[in-house]
């Protein structure tokens, strides 16, 4: 069994400004978006494939825009 010190984080080839990753002990992919203020948005449910995580990111941006990844305070700083 791996200890926390032995866990390897594996990043998807689909990473850009969006992080899609898993560990070597769990096959589920995690989708995380970190905005310019350093605020991290991690999607609650893991994905069975990195491509599905990327698709969720694209759908979120299409439906809500990049504002989906900013707090109300951050939105006021950017958009006002």
N, C-alpha and C positions, 0 to 999 in steps of 0.2 A: 504494500500500500504506500502511496506517495504521501509525503509530508508537505506542508505548505511551501517549504524551501525547495522541493523537487518539482513543483508544478510548472510546466512550460505553457506559456500563452502562445497560441498560434493565431496569427493574423491572416485574414482572408486576402486574396489577391485583389478583391474588389474595394479595398480600403482606399480612400482618398482623404477628404476632410472628415469623413465618417469612419468610425472604427467598427469593424465587424470582427469578432474574435471568439475563440473558444479555448478551453484548456485541454491538455493531453489526457485528462481524466474524465471529461464530460464532452460528449459529441455535440451538444447543443451550442448553437451560435448566438452570441449576444450582440445586439445593435446599440451603439452608444454614439450620441452626437454631442460634441463639446462646442459651445458657441464662443464668440470672440471675447466674452467676459469670463470665460472659464467655467461656465455653468454646464454641468453634465446632465444630459437626458438619456436615461437607460430605459429601453422598452421592457415592460414587465415580463412578457412571455418570451422565452427563448425560441429560436428558429431551428428547424431540422436541417436547413441548408443555408449557406451564406448568400446564395442568390435570392432566397426568400426574404432574408433580412434586408438586402439591398432594395428589393421590390417594395417592401414596407416603407423604407425611407422615401423612395420616389413617390409612392402614393400619398404619404403624409405631406410632402412638399406640394404635390399637385392639389390636394384638398385644402390644406391650411396655410401653405406658404412657409417660408423659413421662419416666420414669426412663431410658429409652433414650438420652436426650440429656445424661445426667450421668455423670461419672467415678465410680469406686468411692468415692473420697474425698468427692466432692460428695454422693453418695447418703447416706453416713454422716452428714454434717453436716445434711442435710435430714430424713432419715427416722429419726434416732435421737435 
